[in-house]
Amino acid sequence: MSELQIILSVFLIVSGILLMLVGSIGILRLPDFFSRTHAVSKSDTLGIICVIFGLIIYEGFTQSSLKLFLIILFIVLSNPVGSHALGRAALKKGLTPFFSSDEKEEDKL
């Protein structure tokens, strides 16, 4: 295994973990359900993709890396659809997005 392969895989894994950390902070800091759902769906999807790509590079071209790539495809297809379904269900239940007082006054004009 080459040194460049190890460095690239460690970089991808660490950057993926940092992206997931940002998503976790977004859950705590953002004001409403829709903002939190957006933060989690975007950052966690990209974070887990980076981690799994790092594992694929570390593993090399094997049957395990093919399985990891199929996991990436499943995540890319399912995570945004699940987030959209959660947001749509919350909107249908009557949960309204958070607006600041400035935005509400602009809408009245």
KADA-V691909 format. One record per backbone hydrogen bond with DSSP energy under -1.0 kcal/mol. NH is the residue of the N-H (numbers start at 1). CO is the residue of the C=O. Records with the same first field share a line. If there is no record, write none. Layout:
BEGIN
NH->CO, CO
END
This chain:
BEGIN
6->2
7->3
8->4
9->5
10->6
11->7
12->8
13->9
14->10
15->11
16->12
17->13
18->14
19->15
20->16
21->17
22->18
23->19
24->20
25->21
26->22
27->23
28->24
29->25
30->26
36->32
37->33
38->34
39->35
40->36
41->37
42->38
43->39
44->40
45->41
46->42
47->43
48->44
49->45
50->46
51->47
52->48
53->49
54->50
55->51
56->52
57->53
58->54
59->55
60->56
62->60
66->62
67->63
68->64
69->65
70->66
71->67
72->68
73->69
74->70
75->71
76->72
77->73
78->74
79->75
82->78
83->79
84->80
85->81
86->82
87->83
88->84
89->85
90->86
91->87
92->88
93->89
95->90
104->100
105->101
106->102
107->103
END
